[in-house]
């Protein structure tokens, strides 16, 4: 079967979402891209996770057009397509409505970098894109969501290769990575950090941001040129 590899990768990654507690019912989707073919496999719209199979993944090109598949792709397909088209170094995308990440998105707030767990993955706050304008909402909503995400990165001077996650204001989280598995990993990290940040503010509303020396130490020991974390 053509596109068998990305169908399997998309299926496996989608099945991780309920296992990790990142989705309820059908509140999420994962896609996996084949850069050489210019296509990606994505979860079909509204299909319960227990009814999925690799064969049911829908193949779509980077303009959002269905290439292969008998089911309708996720309603978020055009957002995935835009990000793949313009951010050429990503190979997997995840969208969830995970509880804590979505709560921060609904609050229109970046997730502050309070502790070393956050700094193990990022040196900045997890960004929250401003809510979409009425004009964009009335247009091709899912397509415009992709630009909403990219515009936020431009305005904040962020690199999508370094910051692989975002909150979309009034909506929910998106994450990405070089593979679909990495995008799922990033989604789980975002949800955990979001929960920790909420609890931190509840315990101490005046909690300070993590100081720069600790941000640098924890990020670089995992990702720096002289990293020493792991085997």
C-alpha positions, 0 to 999 in steps of 0.5 A: 500500500502506498504511503504505508509508512506515514499511515502507520506512523500517524496511526501509532502517534494518534493512539498515544493521545488517549493513552497519555490522557491528552484527548477526550472522545475525538478531541485531537489529531496527529499527522505524519509527513512524507517530505519527498512526496509532499504529503501527510497522513492525518486522522479522519474526522470524528472517528473514535480512537478505538475505531482507527486503523492505519488504513483509515488515515487520510493522505493529504498534500501540503495544499490541503487536498485529499490525495488518497483515502475514503474518509474525510480528514480531520477538520484541522487538516488545513492548519497542518497543511499550512504549517508543513508548507511553510515550516519545511523542517517539521515532520509531525504535528499534534493538536489536542484540547488537553485540559491544562494547555487549553485552560491557558489558551482560553486565558490568553496567557503565555505559560511562564517559565517557572521551573527547571522542568520547563527549562529542560525543554525551552528557554522561553515562555510557551507562547499563546497566539492572540485570538483570531480577527473576525475577518480571519474567522469568517474566511477559511478558519482552519487555514487562517489558524496556520497563519495565526500560529506563524504570525505569533512566532514572527511577532515574538521572534521565535524559531519553530525549530527551537520552540515546538509548541504553541497555544492558540488563544481561545482555542487549544495547543498545537505541537510539532517535531521532526517526527509524529512521535516527537510531536506527541512527546512535545504535546505531553510536555506542554500539558505537564508544564501547563499543569505545573504552572497553574499549580505554582500560581495557585500556591504562590500568585507572586511566584518569580520566573526562573532565573536566567542562570538556571534556565541556561544550565538546565537547557544546555545540559540536555541540548547544548554542545556539551550536553551530558544528560542521558546515555 
